[in-house]
Every structure is written in structure tokens, then in C-alpha cells.
Amino acid sequence: MTPPLSGMDTTMTLAGVPRRLLHQNLSLLRNARLHRVLQLAGHELHLGLPGPGDGALVWGRSPTAWRGEALANRRKVPLVRVEDAFLRSIMPGRAGGGAPLGFLIDPVGVHFDSSAPSRLEQILGSTDFQDSNILDEGSRLFSQLMDQGLSKYNNHDPDLPAPDPGYVLIIDQSAGDASIRYSGASTDTFRTMLATALRDHPEKRIVIKSHPETALGLRPGHFGRGDAGGRVTLLAAPVSPHRLLANAADVYTVSSQMGFEAILHGHCPRVFGQPFYAGWGLTRDEQPLPRRTRRLTREELFTGAMMLAPIWYDPCRDRLCGLDEVINQLEAEVRAFREDRRGHVAAGMRLWKRPRLQAVFGGTRPLRFSDDPAVADGLATSSGRSLLVWAGKVPDHFHPKAPFLRVEDGFLRSRGLGAELVPPLSLVTDDLGIYYDPTRLSRLDRLIAAPLPAGGRDRAMALIARLRDGGLSKYNLGGALPNLPKGHRIVVPGQVEDDASIRKGAGEVTTNLALLRAVRAANPQAVLIYKPHPDVEAGLRQGAIPSDGLAGLADVVATGADPAGLLAEVQEVWTMTSLLGFEALIRGLPVTCLGAPFYAGWGLTRDFGPVPPWRGPGPDLAHLAHAALIAYPRYWDPVSRRPCPPEVALDRLASGEIPHPGPANRLLSKLQGRFASLAHLWR
């Protein structure tokens, strides 16, 4: 984890910031996130008058900051300013974007006020980036942030293309914003910027990018429809800023954070104000700042601004954290927003599943439910939504008109069985097929075959290590291990025999008894350990083998045994399509497949089943784990009740900190499902 404050131990107070901070502002009184972050950093925030040894806290250069400034001056106490960090949320705060993920807490100045140094400026001007491995970490996270396309606000539409390449991008800002006035600029500066761009580039198209708050109608900008025409275009649509910057030939800005992002994209933007990123040799400055004489690389600028200056907060685990965890959290939230922004109609969903489906997929627009997939398709088509259908409930020859996603449980599911109505922490959606059906290409197939994203290998291998060390699996039921004979031990996992993964993915062997016979025939001297499926053990699903049928085949029947513990005691696994084969692979065990599960056919298993022709050797274990555990599923944290990364789900599974449904689960789940089905009526 990256250090959130210049290597500061987050159990200690912030350097240069008094432990007790006083304010006189109702908005700060209501800012629960700021109170909590300061508390975690060892500070207290109170409404009132500061005494000796205290400090006065204000929000940046807000219209009410003068109160705290005057108070600090009158009482001769330190003045501390706070602002949002450079990764904030999906929507702007004024649009209900929720609490920020980080703050810049500054006892020196404020980053956008160029009249005096700020803590960020001091960090950028004095840190020996080359004498620390933090720059290596910064470079890695820089690549990951760019790969994910994350920005301060993330309400852009991923389907909207940027204009054709070759334009000059002018970045507008909200009129009256303090970051303009205190960077030595004014309303007139924006007119000067446009005139300069037109003069500098007489043949190029000019694209003016509106601020997100202006596009949402929350605050006016400096340019309007009257500025468009000829070769000038006003762009208010929520196009990804990363796409805009990638296609731009040149970038002009006053003091927008998007100018910082332009530097990250390799631009040398022309800057008409004096923002924090100007003056370091990475910009063309209309108003040079003489005190900034150092020359930085873009990786050094990123490391200082994103890793060393902010204090970051993990909202799921309620703790201070590093930039890496913030990127993972924001990635999960942005993915949910992007995939759910138009809403869904869900079909084939049993009542007990609906509350969790509503929570996972209905955060932007509540789900609407229909029992009939055809009716659901009509409703989705007429309302511009997509269609969610539980994968096992998709009718044969179903060809919906609406965008169509199959839904299934993820591979890190719960502490308890789905057959006992325990809701999942992870769900997958697939627009191509579904992972357990090898007769058609799935989205998981595509992800396994794709190159790893920036930071993907390290993240996948860290996840694998946590799974191994924590003994985690799909259901995490625990259970004691039986006495195991010495010898070459092979685990043979039983399955639910009428499960879709058997019907779609098994080869010639389709029953648990036939599987055991095949393994015994191929391994006459081995110790075979038969592990019945938990749903079958509980008497909830089909697939039990009579005890006399096991004679001469299984040396041990590991009833109720912990699967992760069992894998630690054996030498290999033979399976039809069981997920236990995947769990064995990530623990370094050889796996033989008689069917074609999603992890077969990539050169990682010995395959006797009908492997799809589009699979082949190439992806390694990191590719497989990243696709199956990070890129394919979506995770939802039942504690904080928000989208989360897989690392949070692992924490919940390891600690058991998951609200459990209890003995009345069946009746209660159906009642909750009925209410969840009507959520669209009151939201």
C-alpha cells in the first residue's frame, strides 16, 4: 500500500497540523467524511473558538473562509485549509456526488492559490524523488490510473466518442470559481485564451470542453452557444476527458485540473493561470511563477500530487489508505455507474435474489423485474434499458431486442450456500455467453485471452497470495478434514449433476459416479478423496452417490471438509467442471479436466474434455486469476453497502464480517424480494 502522507504513519497526526481544529461553518459541521478522516489521522474537529495550541480550519478559499482566517489572525493560531483531493467521486459534489475519497489538508496555503506556497508546492519543490522507491510505485499507479480512465469526476459516458483527432482543446471552468481568481486569472483570461488559440492554430478545429458542473446546469461557464460556429465547437456532452486528451493536438487551460491530466497524457499545455502544475517545466506558461524553478517529470508531478500530498480514505473498510486502494475502490464504483447508468430490466430472478440484485445493479436507476423474459425484453426495449436474465433461466432460442446480459454468481461468493438463500458478494454479467458454457464464446474467455492491464499482474498475484494464505474459496463453509492415508492423494470434487455447468460443459463423463470410476481407472494406486458438493451434502440438489457405490473407488469421502484445507493436503485434482479445479490451480496443483470448465484449454490444465477451439496456450495463471477474480465479476460490500473491489470482498470472507440471513431467511428473503421488485416506484 502506498503511503498516504509522505510516508507518515496514519495513526499519528498530520505534520504541522494541530491536533484540535476549530471552525465556524455549518457546512464543515455537517461534513461527516472530513470529521472521520481527521479523526483517523489523530485530530479533532469542533465548532467553536480555538484556544492555545489549537488551529482554525477553513474550506480552501470558500466565500466563508474569511471567518476562519480572521479568527486565526485574531487568536494567533495556525490556519489550516482543506480541499478535495484530485480523485473525488463519480458525480460532482454539487450534483450529489457523495463524500470525497480524499482531502488536501494544508497548514501552509492552498494548492490553487499561487500568491504563496502551499504544502503541495513544497512537496513538489523539495522531495528527492530519485532517492526513494516511491517513484517506482508512483509510475505504476500512474499507469493504472490512465489505463482505467479515472478522473476527479467520472460521470462521463463510455459510449460517447471524442471528436476526430487533430483539434485544439480549450478547457472551460465554472465561472467565479476560486481556483481562477487565486491563480492570477479572471473572466477576461478565458477570452484571451480562445483568441490566442485561434491565432496560434489558424487551420485547426477548436473544441471547447465545458466543465461537468456547467454541463449539468449547476454553475455557468465562460463560454456558451454564441462562442460556437465555424471551426469552434462547444462540447457539453459527457465525453471521457481521457479520450478528449488522447485525440487533442494541443491543449489550452487557465487552471483546470484537466490541464494536469493533459500533462499525464504527454501534452505540454499552454497555461494562462498559475495552477499547481505550472512552473515545473511541463507547461507553456503565460504567467511564469519565478519561485518555481525546479524541473519535474510527469511521473514526479503525479507522485507528489496524487501520493504524497493527499490523505486518502477507504469508505468500505473505514480507514486511511494509499492511492492504490483508492484507485481500486473508485474503479469498482465507476464500473457500476457505467454499466448501470441506463438501468436494467431483470428476468428469471427468484424472489430471494432480488434484494441483492437491486443493491448491486440498481444503484443508479432501480431495477425493474418481470418473470417472463419476453415481457422483460419489451419493457427494456421501450424504456432504453438493458436486459438482465439469470443465465440458467434463459429460454432456448431467445433473441432479445434489448442489450442482453446473462447473470450468475461470481467465484468468491459468500460464507454459506446459495441453495440456503445466502446472498452473494459477487455477481458476473456476460454479454456474449456465460463462463460455464463452452459451446459459445464468453466474455470471460475474452478477458483471459486479453493482455493484462497496467498493474494487473501484481494485483492478481497479490490476490492469489491472499486466497492461499486465508484458505478462502467460493462458499467458505469451513469444516474439519478427515484422516488422510499416505500416498499420492487426488481430490475428486463431486458436483450438482443437473447443474448447467454439467449440462453445458461436461464431456462424456456427466455423473459423480462415472467421474470416480474414470479417475480410479486412470490412477489405480492413488489415494482418491471424494469431496461431495456442499449443496448435495445438504440434501438441496441432485448428485448423491450411495455408500455402496463408493466401495472400491474412493479411499476417503471428505464429507463436510473445508475445500481449501483439503487442497493443502493433496497432490492433484481431477474434475468434470468444478470450480475446485480453479481453486487448485491458484494453489499450484496439477488439474485434470474431463469436461471444459472456463479454466481449461489455456495450457494450465490437462484436458480430456471438449475444449473450445478459441482457447489455446498463452495466458498464464496471473491472466486467469485477473480475468476470473478482478475483471469479470462485480463485487458489492454488504457492510458499507456500496460497490467494492475484490480485496474488500476477501476481507469480508476472511473476517466473517457479513450480515447473515438467519433462520427465517427463506420467508424474509422472499418478502424483501417483493419489496425490491417495487423499488422503481419510490426511487
Secondary structure, DSSP 8 states (H G I E B T S, - for coil): ---SSTT--TTS--TT--SEEEE--HHHHT-HHHHHHHHHTT-EEEES---TT-EEEEETT-TTHHHHHHHHHHHT--EEEEEE-S---SS-GGGT--S-SEEEEESS--TT-TTS--HHHHHHHH--GGGSTHHHHHHHHHHHHHHHT--SS----TT-----SSEEEEE---TT-HHHHTTT--HHHHHHHHHHHHHH-TTS-EEEE--HHHHTTSS--S--GGG-BTTEEEE-S---HHHHHHHEEEEEESS-HHHHHHHHTT---EESS--TTTTSSSSEESS--TT------HHHHHIIIIIIS-EEEETTTTEEE-HHHHHHHHHHHHHHHHHHTT-EEEES--GGGHHHHHHHH-SSS--EEES-HHHHHHHHHHHT-EEEEEGGG--TT---SS-EEEEEE-SS--SS-GGGT---SEEEEESS--TT-TTS--HHHHHHHS---TTHHHHHHHHHHHHHHHT--SS----------SS-EEEEE---TTSHHHHHH--S--SHHHHHHHHHHH-TTSEEEEE--HHHHTTSSS----HHHHTTT-SEE-TT--HHHHHTT-SEEEESS-HHHHHHHTTT--EEESS--TTTTSSSSEE-S---TT--S---HHHHHHIIIIISEEEEETTTTEEE-HHHHHHHHHHT-S----TTHHHHHHHHHHHHHTGGGT-
